[in-house]
Amino acid sequence: MDPHRVTTHRNSTQLRMILPAFCHLAAQLAIKVGAASY
């Protein structure tokens, strides 16, 4: 078993979990900035 491949798989799994949360946070931030700029 290739350790590098295992690490890459683990990172991609974390990314799949983190990315939606990050997008959600970014959207909330954009809404707040948009509301503040009005």
Protein Blocks (a to p, Z undefined) as FASTA:
>chain_A
ZZklmmmmmmmmmmmmmmmmmmmmmmmmmmmmmmmmZZ
